[in-house]
Amino acid sequence: MHVETVVLLSQQKPDDHIEIEINLDEIDATSAESKATYKEIEEWVQEHYGFHVTNLNIAQVKQKHGIIERENYNKPKSENSRQPGCPEEKVKAIEEALKHFQMI
């Protein structure tokens, strides 16, 4: 119903600047950099095992290993709805991809 906003404005001179030098060779990869995308996992499985895995398959295997990135907001409308399970051969292939990308 009601929104209040507080803002602090400040004025800076255009010639104010900060110089930072970072040597990337000395920095370890962050957790975000060491993660593979769903597309990369899908392509790796396709290349090494010759079959297609879906995002649902990958998400199920990641959840099995405790890799939950965020809550799924696309939830089923009924409580007793079912999702298809991931076949065992695809689970093993996705697990190998996750090991390859050092996620497990």
Order of alpha helices (4+ residues) and beta strands (2+ residues): alpha-alpha-alpha
